[in-house]
Amino acid sequence: MLLPRRSFNGRTPAVTSSGSSRLRLTVNPELQEQVNLLSVAQLENLAEALLDFSNEADLVTWLDENSNQLD
């Protein structure tokens, strides 16, 4: 089952389906690097916050507000 595609900054993200209901999106390398630098606690917070994101700007805002916080 393919899920509806959402547009991020005018681009259609790469979406794959492997028979599950998971949505896989491609983010730009700069954002991916910022996520890779997060602590485990920050990643746990991000995982919860992702449920409320509707676009890439939500991720950018979250990273701006949370990536420099000490855990």
C-alpha positions as CSV (number, residue, x, y, z in Angstrom):
1,M,0.0,0.0,0.0
2,L,1.5,3.4,-1.0
3,L,0.7,6.3,1.2
4,P,-0.1,9.8,-0.3
5,R,3.0,11.9,-1.1
6,R,3.6,15.1,0.6
7,S,5.5,18.0,-0.9
8,F,8.6,19.4,0.9
9,N,9.7,22.8,-0.4
10,G,8.0,22.2,-3.7
11,R,9.7,18.8,-4.1
12,T,8.0,15.4,-4.0
13,P,10.0,13.3,-1.5
14,A,11.1,9.8,-2.3
15,V,8.5,7.4,-0.9
16,T,8.9,3.7,-0.8
17,S,6.7,0.9,0.3
18,S,7.8,-2.5,1.3
19,G,4.3,-3.9,2.0
20,S,4.2,-2.1,5.4
21,S,2.4,1.1,6.3
22,R,5.7,2.9,7.0
23,L,6.4,6.1,5.1
24,R,10.0,6.6,4.1
25,L,11.0,10.2,3.1
26,T,14.3,11.5,1.9
27,V,15.7,14.6,3.7
28,N,18.6,16.7,2.4
29,P,22.1,15.7,3.5
30,E,22.5,18.8,5.8
31,L,19.5,17.9,7.8
32,Q,20.5,14.3,7.9
33,E,23.9,15.3,9.3
34,Q,22.3,17.4,12.0
35,V,20.1,14.4,13.0
36,N,23.2,12.2,13.1
37,L,24.8,14.5,15.7
38,L,21.9,14.3,18.1
39,S,22.3,12.5,21.5
40,V,20.2,9.4,22.3
41,A,17.9,11.5,24.5
42,Q,17.5,14.1,21.7
43,L,16.7,11.3,19.2
44,E,14.0,10.0,21.5
45,N,12.5,13.5,21.8
46,L,12.7,13.9,18.0
47,A,11.0,10.5,17.4
48,E,8.1,11.7,19.5
49,A,8.0,15.1,17.8
50,L,8.0,13.6,14.3
51,L,4.5,12.3,14.8
52,D,3.3,16.0,14.7
53,F,5.4,17.1,11.8
54,S,3.6,17.9,8.6
55,N,6.6,19.2,6.5
56,E,10.3,19.6,6.3
57,A,10.1,23.1,7.9
58,D,8.8,21.4,11.1
59,L,12.0,19.3,11.3
60,V,14.2,22.4,10.6
61,T,12.4,24.3,13.4
62,W,12.8,21.4,15.8
63,L,16.5,21.0,15.1
64,D,17.0,24.8,15.5
65,E,15.3,24.7,18.9
66,N,16.7,21.4,20.2
67,S,20.1,20.4,18.6
68,N,22.2,22.7,20.8
69,Q,20.6,21.7,24.1
70,L,22.7,19.7,26.5
71,D,21.2,16.5,27.9
